Amino acid sequence: MTNPPVCNYEGSDYQTSFWERGGREYEDRTEAIALQRLLPRSGRLLLELGAGAGRNTPRYLGFERIVLLDYSRTQLEQAQGRLGKSDKYIYVAADAYRLPFVDGLFDAATMIRTLHHMADAPRALGQVKNVLAAGGMFILEFANKLNGKAILRYLLGRQKWSPFTLEPVEFAKLNFDFHPRAVRNWLNSLGFRIEKTLTLSHFRVGLLKRIVPMNILVFLDSLFQWTGAWWQFTPSVFVKAKLGNRGSGIGNIPANPVAFFKCPECEHSPLIDKKEYLECSNCGKTWAVKDGIYDFKEPVK
């Protein structure tokens, strides 16, 4: 099966240019509030999909271990520089369409500002379902097609695509907005039960961000986040979904992270630890391990 195209942040200074110097304090702080409201108090092993440079990773305080997954190795190197090397953090470069983990491994997963790069969102969500244990919690953020600005532009004839239809819209290359009902349908079909929905960035307007004190904007947004239970018209939506009781996890989580992995080519596990690479005894593919980063994007041989 051919994989969809991947948005690759290799070599990007996204953390610095977008978050630290891009005037995104409002978005960052409101996301921190949403995560605090949605995350379980504690857990054993969390998968952070699209971890990037580790902006959100310190917010997952209740988890014993965290796997940071990103397609870009340089993003993971930046995360490693921020968080350090320790048993708590496992850094994995891989394609979200073919996750290199054994089924039922994680008791929680997050995907923040990542689904909007997925040309085949249902397929990516299906991968998340496979690696979550029964009863696992999934925190998903998605860019909302049905936002107020898009509705107004459409009604005024300044935008051709309709925000009311369920299909995704690609507003830039490999950048997609999704209708909230479509996302709910995908999650439900995979066996997830949505427990909470929060709406964010109610005041994502350049003028407001310039003239209204940041603390006031963040406070007001935090008050309105709860309206996501009734309607979703903001640019960003967070959902907390729980995987149903179909299937089961692997029981105790192994201390050695090598036991987490399966071959993304043939799905065989376990892999053989050769220190500088992992080897699949079934198909013979090998996967690099370098400077504390497991690289499953392309086999070494």
C-alpha positions as CSV (number, residue, x, y, z in Angstrom):
1,M,0.0,0.0,0.0
2,T,1.4,3.4,-1.0
3,N,1.7,5.8,1.9
4,P,0.3,9.4,1.6
5,P,2.8,12.3,1.3
6,V,4.4,13.4,4.5
7,C,5.0,17.0,5.7
8,N,8.7,17.0,6.7
9,Y,10.1,19.7,9.0
10,E,13.6,18.4,8.6
11,G,16.1,21.3,9.1
12,S,13.3,23.7,10.1
13,D,13.6,26.3,12.9
14,Y,9.8,26.0,13.5
15,Q,10.1,26.1,17.3
16,T,12.0,29.4,17.2
17,S,10.5,31.1,14.2
18,F,6.8,30.2,14.8
19,W,6.5,29.8,18.6
20,E,9.2,31.8,20.2
21,R,9.4,34.8,17.7
22,G,6.1,34.4,15.9
23,G,3.8,36.1,18.4
24,R,2.2,32.7,19.4
25,E,2.2,33.1,23.2
26,Y,-1.6,33.3,23.2
27,E,-2.0,30.0,21.3
28,D,0.7,28.3,23.4
29,R,-0.8,29.3,26.8
30,T,-4.4,28.4,25.8
31,E,-3.1,25.0,24.6
32,A,-1.4,24.4,27.9
33,I,-4.7,25.1,29.7
34,A,-6.6,22.7,27.5
35,L,-4.0,19.9,28.0
36,Q,-4.2,20.4,31.8
37,R,-7.9,20.0,31.6
38,L,-7.9,16.9,29.4
39,L,-4.9,14.9,30.4
40,P,-5.1,12.0,32.8
41,R,-3.5,12.7,36.2
42,S,-1.1,9.9,35.8
43,G,-0.1,7.1,33.4
44,R,2.7,4.8,32.5
45,L,3.5,5.4,28.8
46,L,2.4,8.2,26.6
47,L,2.9,8.6,22.8
48,E,3.4,12.1,21.6
49,L,2.7,12.2,17.9
50,G,4.2,15.1,16.1
51,A,6.3,16.0,19.1
52,G,8.5,18.4,17.2
53,A,11.0,20.2,19.4
54,G,9.2,19.1,22.5
55,R,7.2,22.2,23.2
56,N,4.4,20.3,24.9
57,T,6.4,17.4,26.4
58,P,7.0,19.0,29.8
59,R,3.3,19.3,30.2
60,Y,2.8,15.6,30.4
61,L,4.0,15.5,34.0
62,G,1.9,12.6,35.2
63,F,3.5,10.0,32.9
64,E,6.3,7.8,33.9
65,R,7.7,7.6,30.3
66,I,7.1,9.5,27.1
67,V,7.8,8.5,23.5
68,L,8.4,11.6,21.3
69,L,7.6,10.7,17.7
70,D,8.3,13.0,14.8
71,Y,9.1,12.5,11.1
72,S,11.9,15.1,11.4
73,R,15.1,13.9,13.0
74,T,16.3,17.5,13.5
75,Q,13.1,18.3,15.4
76,L,13.8,15.4,17.7
77,E,17.4,16.6,18.1
78,Q,16.1,19.9,19.2
79,A,13.7,18.2,21.7
80,Q,16.6,16.2,23.0
81,G,18.6,19.4,23.5
82,R,15.7,20.8,25.5
83,L,14.8,17.7,27.5
84,G,18.0,15.8,27.7
85,K,18.7,12.1,27.4
86,S,17.2,9.9,30.1
87,D,15.1,6.8,30.5
88,K,12.0,9.0,30.7
89,Y,12.1,10.1,27.1
90,I,12.3,7.9,24.0
91,Y,13.0,9.7,20.7
92,V,11.6,8.0,17.6
93,A,11.7,9.3,14.0
94,A,8.9,7.6,12.0
95,D,6.0,8.0,9.7
96,A,2.7,8.3,11.4
97,Y,1.1,6.2,8.7
98,R,3.1,3.2,9.7
99,L,3.9,3.4,13.4
100,P,6.7,1.1,14.5
101,F,5.1,0.0,17.8
102,V,3.6,-3.3,18.9
103,D,-0.2,-3.2,19.3
104,G,-1.8,-2.0,22.6
105,L,1.4,-0.5,23.9
106,F,0.4,2.9,25.2
107,D,-2.1,3.9,27.8
108,A,-2.3,7.4,26.3
109,A,-1.5,9.4,23.2
110,T,-1.5,13.0,22.1
111,M,-1.6,14.5,18.6
112,I,-1.4,18.3,18.8
113,R,-1.1,20.5,15.6
114,T,-0.3,17.4,13.6
115,L,-3.5,16.0,12.1
116,H,-3.7,19.1,9.9
117,H,-0.7,17.8,8.0
118,M,-2.4,14.4,7.3
119,A,-3.6,13.9,3.7
120,D,-5.3,10.7,4.9
121,A,-6.5,11.5,8.4
122,P,-8.6,8.4,9.0
123,R,-5.6,6.2,8.2
124,A,-3.3,8.1,10.7
125,L,-6.0,7.8,13.4
126,G,-6.3,4.1,12.7
127,Q,-2.6,3.8,13.5
128,V,-3.2,5.5,16.8
129,K,-6.0,3.1,17.6
130,N,-3.7,0.1,17.0
131,V,-1.0,1.2,19.4
132,L,-3.3,2.2,22.2
133,A,-4.3,-0.3,24.9
134,A,-8.0,-0.9,25.6
135,G,-9.3,2.0,27.6
136,G,-6.4,4.2,26.4
137,M,-6.9,7.9,26.3
138,F,-6.3,10.0,23.1
139,I,-6.0,13.8,23.2
140,L,-6.4,15.1,19.6
141,E,-6.2,18.7,18.3
142,F,-7.4,19.5,14.8
143,A,-7.7,22.7,12.7
144,N,-11.4,23.4,12.3
145,K,-12.9,24.0,8.9
146,L,-16.1,25.3,10.5
147,N,-14.5,28.3,12.0
148,G,-16.1,31.7,12.2
149,K,-13.8,33.4,9.8
150,A,-14.3,30.7,7.1
151,I,-18.1,30.9,7.5
152,L,-18.1,34.7,7.1
153,R,-15.8,34.6,4.1
154,Y,-17.9,32.0,2.4
155,L,-21.2,33.8,3.1
156,L,-19.7,37.0,1.7
157,G,-18.6,35.2,-1.5
158,R,-14.9,35.7,-0.7
159,Q,-14.1,32.0,-0.4
160,K,-15.1,29.2,-2.9
161,W,-15.0,26.2,-0.6
162,S,-17.9,25.6,1.9
163,P,-17.1,25.3,5.6
164,F,-20.3,23.3,6.1
165,T,-19.3,20.2,4.0
166,L,-17.6,17.2,5.7
167,E,-14.6,16.7,3.4
168,P,-11.3,18.2,4.4
169,V,-10.0,21.4,2.7
170,E,-6.3,21.7,1.8
171,F,-5.7,25.5,2.2
172,A,-2.0,25.1,1.5
173,K,0.2,22.2,0.5
174,L,-0.2,19.4,3.1
175,N,-2.2,21.8,5.4
176,F,-5.7,20.6,6.0
177,D,-8.8,21.9,7.9
178,F,-11.4,19.4,9.1
179,H,-15.1,19.5,9.9
180,P,-15.7,18.6,13.6
181,R,-18.4,16.2,12.6
182,A,-16.1,14.4,10.2
183,V,-13.5,14.0,13.0
184,R,-16.1,12.7,15.4
185,N,-17.3,10.2,12.8
186,W,-13.7,8.9,12.2
187,L,-13.1,8.5,15.9
188,N,-16.4,6.7,16.5
189,S,-15.8,4.3,13.6
190,L,-12.5,3.3,15.2
191,G,-14.1,2.5,18.6
192,F,-13.2,5.8,20.4
193,R,-15.7,7.4,22.7
194,I,-15.4,11.2,22.9
195,E,-15.6,12.3,26.5
196,K,-14.8,16.1,26.2
197,T,-14.5,18.7,23.5
198,L,-12.8,22.1,24.1
199,T,-12.6,25.0,21.6
200,L,-9.5,27.2,21.5
201,S,-8.2,30.4,20.0
202,H,-11.6,32.3,20.3
203,F,-9.6,35.6,20.0
204,R,-7.0,34.6,17.4
205,V,-7.2,38.1,15.8
206,G,-4.0,40.1,15.2
207,L,-5.6,43.4,16.4
208,L,-6.9,41.9,19.7
209,K,-3.5,40.2,20.4
210,R,-1.8,43.6,20.0
211,I,-4.2,45.8,22.1
212,V,-5.6,43.5,24.7
213,P,-3.2,42.4,27.6
214,M,-2.2,38.8,27.1
215,N,-3.3,37.6,30.5
216,I,-6.8,38.9,29.8
217,L,-7.0,37.2,26.4
218,V,-5.8,33.9,27.8
219,F,-8.2,34.1,30.8
220,L,-11.2,34.8,28.5
221,D,-10.3,32.0,26.2
222,S,-10.1,29.6,29.1
223,L,-13.6,30.6,30.1
224,F,-15.0,29.9,26.6
225,Q,-13.1,26.6,26.0
226,W,-16.0,24.7,27.7
227,T,-18.4,25.9,25.0
228,G,-16.9,23.2,22.8
229,A,-19.4,20.8,24.4
230,W,-22.2,22.5,22.4
231,W,-20.6,24.1,19.3
232,Q,-17.3,24.4,17.5
233,F,-16.6,27.6,15.6
234,T,-13.0,28.3,16.6
235,P,-9.8,27.7,14.5
236,S,-8.6,25.0,16.9
237,V,-10.6,22.1,18.6
238,F,-9.3,19.7,21.2
239,V,-11.1,16.4,22.0
240,K,-10.5,13.8,24.7
241,A,-11.4,10.3,23.4
242,K,-11.2,6.9,25.1
243,L,-10.7,3.7,23.2
244,G,-13.3,1.1,23.9
245,N,-12.7,-2.3,25.4
246,R,-12.0,-4.1,22.2
247,G,-8.6,-5.8,22.2
248,S,-6.1,-5.7,25.1
249,G,-2.7,-4.2,26.0
250,I,0.5,-5.9,26.6
251,G,0.4,-5.9,30.4
252,N,3.5,-4.7,32.1
253,I,5.5,-2.2,30.0
254,P,9.0,-3.4,29.3
255,A,11.9,-1.5,30.8
256,N,13.9,-1.8,27.6
257,P,12.3,0.4,24.9
258,V,13.6,-2.0,22.2
259,A,10.7,-4.2,23.2
260,F,8.3,-1.4,22.2
261,F,9.0,-1.8,18.5
262,K,7.9,-3.8,15.5
263,C,9.2,-3.7,12.0
264,P,7.2,-1.0,10.1
265,E,7.8,-3.0,6.8
266,C,6.5,-6.4,7.8
267,E,5.1,-5.7,11.4
268,H,7.2,-8.5,12.9
269,S,8.3,-8.2,16.6
270,P,10.4,-8.3,18.6
271,L,13.3,-6.7,16.8
272,I,16.9,-7.7,17.5
273,D,19.0,-5.1,19.3
274,K,22.4,-4.7,17.5
275,K,23.1,-1.5,19.5
276,E,23.7,0.7,16.4
277,Y,20.7,-0.6,14.7
278,L,17.6,-2.8,15.2
279,E,17.2,-5.9,13.0
280,C,14.0,-7.6,11.9
281,S,14.5,-11.4,11.8
282,N,11.5,-11.8,9.6
283,C,12.3,-9.5,6.6
284,G,15.9,-8.7,7.3
285,K,15.4,-4.9,7.3
286,T,17.5,-2.9,9.7
287,W,16.7,0.4,11.4
288,A,19.3,2.9,12.7
289,V,19.8,3.9,16.3
290,K,22.0,6.9,16.5
291,D,22.6,9.4,19.3
292,G,19.6,8.1,21.3
293,I,17.2,8.4,18.4
294,Y,15.5,5.4,16.9
295,D,15.0,6.0,13.1
296,F,12.3,4.1,11.4
297,K,11.8,6.3,8.4
298,E,13.8,4.3,6.0
299,P,15.7,1.0,6.6
300,V,19.5,1.1,6.6
301,K,19.4,-2.0,4.4
